[in-house]
Amino acid sequence: MDADLSFLELVGLDFSGLAMAGANVSGSHVRGCVFAGCDLSGLYVQESDLTACDFRGSVLEEAFFQKTALEGSLFHGADLRWARFLLCDVRRGQFVDANMEGVHFMDAQLDGACFEGVTLSDAVLRGSSLTGVRFVNCDLRGVDFRKTNFHHADYASILAEGALFYGKPPWGGDVAAGGAAEMVIFDGE
């Protein structure tokens, strides 16, 4: 509990199943590490490299990430409720069957990410880049998508009641080749 793993080189290690609630991983290089089935609730990460990490089945409830690289990381079945991702690079992140209620992605790069079977109700994705993102079988009710870039987004079987898009429904964009909708950039308040 509350382990200090800051400013360390932890590349490629396997932490599967450990209880690491409240750990501080700031300034560390943790590329390719496995955190499958870990309790990482309350995790604090700032300016770290967690590229291609495996968080499958982990509890990351109320975790805090700022200016952190998480590109290509796996979050299948993870509990990310009320986690915060501020100015993070989560391009090509895989969020499948994850509970992401109330999660915040503020000014995050989520290009090419996959959200499938995910509950994102009451989440905030404000100011984030979602180019090429897939939303399939997702609960997007009440999500704040203001100032978000949706170019070439793909979505199917979504619930979006109460989501904030500046009054423009996301499915009203032009349809690109292959049937994926192309969304406009919303830059108003």
SEVOKE-742324 format. One record per atom (N, C-alpha, C): x negated, y, z. Coordinates in steps of 0.02 Angstrom, whole numbers, plus 50000, padded with zeros to 5 digits. Last residue first. Layout:
<panus>
XYZ...
</panus>
This chain:
<panus>
508925133248682509015131548752509685128348759508315125848528508665130848568508685128848640507815116248444507335120448480507675126148519507865100948376508275105448415507815109748458507585095048216507265097248279507725102148313508665081948153508345088448150508015090048217508425064948102508705070048146508325076548138508925053047993508395057948004508705063748044509325035948015509535042948013508935047448027509025022347907508855025747969509055033147963509255016247785509825017247829509665020747895508305015047690508335009647739508885010747790507975032347678507945025747647507945020347701509025042247789508425040947750508455034047719510355052747803510155045747807509575044647761510395067647902510335064347837510115057147847511415067748054510845069648011510875066047944512355063948144512585068348090512025070448044511985057048255512125053048196512365057248138511885066348356511265063848325511395060048261512955080648351512875073548364512275070748326512625095948422512585092248359512505084848374512565102548543513195102248509513185098648443511285100548593511475107148568512095106848526511335087948649511005088648584511135095548554511535078448788511455085348766511025085648704512835066348816512135067848802512085074948773514165062948833513885067848878513145069448867513945046848766514415051648794514065056348843513275036948698512945043448704513415048848732512805020748675513305024748710512965031448722512405011848523512235016048580512855019248611512175003648404512545001448464512335005248526510635010248350511215005948336511515003748402509445020848271509855019148329510455015048307507955028548233508395022948214508785021048277507255043648171507475039448227507955034148201506695052948083506685045948065506845041348124506465065148207506375063248137506305055648129506815071448329507075064748314506945062548242506195081248455506105079748384506305072448371507055091548572506755085048555506735084148479507735101448640507055102848615506685096548595508735089848736508595096548710507855097548694509245078148782508805077648724508625084548697509725071148924509545077848901509025077148845511045059348937510335060648926510235067748899512365055048957512105060348999511375061948990512065038848896512555043648924512215048648970511415029148830511105035848828511575041048857511095013148831511545017648866511195024348871510775003648682510565007848738511135011948767510594995648565510974993248623510774996948686509145004048519509604998548501509924995948565508205015948455508675015248511509175009948490506575019148403507155014648395507545014448461505715033048329505925029148389506535024848372505215041748234505185034648221505385030248280504875054148350504845052348280504775044748273505055060848469505355054248462505365052048389504295071148582504285069248512504505061948507505175081548702504765075848683504795074548608506015090848760505385093148730504935087648706506765079248870506725086048845506025087748820507355068248916506825067348866506675074048834508025062249060507825068449028507245066748981509475052049101508765053149091508645059949058510775047549117510555053249157509805054449153510365031349058510875036049080510575041249128509665021748996509335028149003509815033449029509455005248989509895010049021509495016449033509114995648842508884999848897509445004248923509044987948728509384985148787509224989048850507564995748680508064990748661508364987548724506585007048617507035006648674507585001748654504985009248561505575005148553505955004748619504065022748483504255018648540504885014748525503685031648383503625024548370503805019948428503265044348498503325042348428503215034848420503245050748617503555044148616503625041448545502465061848711502415059048644502665051948648503355073748814502985067548804502965065648730504055084048879503515085648831503065079648820504545072648998504525079748983503915081248939505505060649037504955061248990504955068548969506175053549178506025059949147505415059149102507555042649219506845043649203506765050449169508885039349247508595045349278507865046549264508615022449214509095027449237508725033249270507985011949155507665018449152508135024049172507634995749155508105000349188507745007049194507354986849001507104990549060507664994749090507464979748882507834977448941507574980649006505964986648831506484981748814506794979148879504954997348775505414997448831506004992848813503385000048724503914995148715504334994748779502595013748641502765010248703503365005748691502185021648535502265014448524502365010448588501585034148645501725031948577501705024348573501475041148759501765034448766501965031848696500625052648837500615049548771500845042348779501385065648938501055059148929501095056748856501985076649001501445077648954501045071248941502585066549128502495073549107501885074149063503655055649180503115055549131503045062649103504325048449323504185054749289503575053849243505715037749372504995038849359504915045349319507025034049393506805040449421506045041449416506705017149360507195022149383506835028049417506055006949298505755013549294506215019049319505754990949303506194995549338505845002349342505534981049154505274985049209505834989349240505804973449041506114971549104505884975549164504324978748965504894974248960505154972349029503344988248937503764989248996504374984748994501724989948874502324985748876502694986748942500875002948779500994999048840501674995548838500535011248674500575004148662500694999848724499865023848778500015021648710500005014048704499695031248888500025024748897500195021748830498755043548961498815039648899499105032748916499395057549050499135050749051499255047248984499945069249108499375069449061499015062849059500615060249243500525066849212499885066749170501815050449322501265050449273501215057449244502475042649460502335049249431501715048649387503875032149505503165033049489503075039849455505185028649539504915034949564504155035649554504835011849507505335016649529504985022649562504225001449446503885007949442504365013549463504004984949454504414990149484504004996549485503814974349308503564978149366504084983149392504084967449192504384965149254504164968849316502584972649115503194968549110503424966049178501554981149091501944982349151502584978049151500034981349023500614976949026500954977949093499254994248924499344990548986499994986648984498825002748818498934995648807498964991448871498055015148919498235012848853498295005248852497855023149028498185016649039498435013948972496855034749085496935030949023497205024049041497405049849171497095043149168497215040049100498015061549228497435061749184497045055249183498725053449366498625059849333497975059449293499905044349454499385043949402499335050749368500565035349583500375042149564499785041649515501985025249623501315025749594501175032949573503245022349672502885028049699502175028849675503035005049642503485010549658503085016149692502454993849595502085000049585502525006149600502334977849614502714983249646502284989449643502154967949463501884971749520502404976449550502424960649348502734958649411502484962349472500894964849270501534961149265501784959149335499834972649239500174974149302500844970549304498324971749160498964968349167499224969749238497434983749057497544980049120498244977049121497094991848948497194984748939497294980649002496225004249040496435001748975496514994148976495975012749143496305006549159496565003249095495035024349212495095021049147495345014049161495675037849318495375031249306495465028949234496315049249361495645049849333495315043249316497315040849483497145046949447496415046849423498045031549550497615029149496497395035149454498615027349704498385033149666497885030649614500075018149758499375018549739499235024849699501385015749798501065021849820500335022549801501234998049794501665003949802501265009849829500714986049753500284991949750500694998349756500664969649764501064975149793500604981149798500384959649616500154963149676500644968449699500714953249496501044951249557500834954949620499174956049411499844953049411500084951249481498044962649374498304964149441498984960849452496654960149282497324957349292497534958349365495724972049181495824967949240496554965549245495354980949076495484973949062495614969449123494454992849171494664990549105494754983049102494235001849273494594995649288494834992349224493285013349342493305009749279493605002949294494025027049438493695020549432493725017949360494765037949492494105038849462493685032449459495745029549617495605035249575494865035349553496395020749696496035017949640495845023549591496905018749850496585024049812496145020849758498495012049899497785011049881497525016849840499765011249959499425017749955498675017049940499584994150000500005000050000499565006250000
</panus>
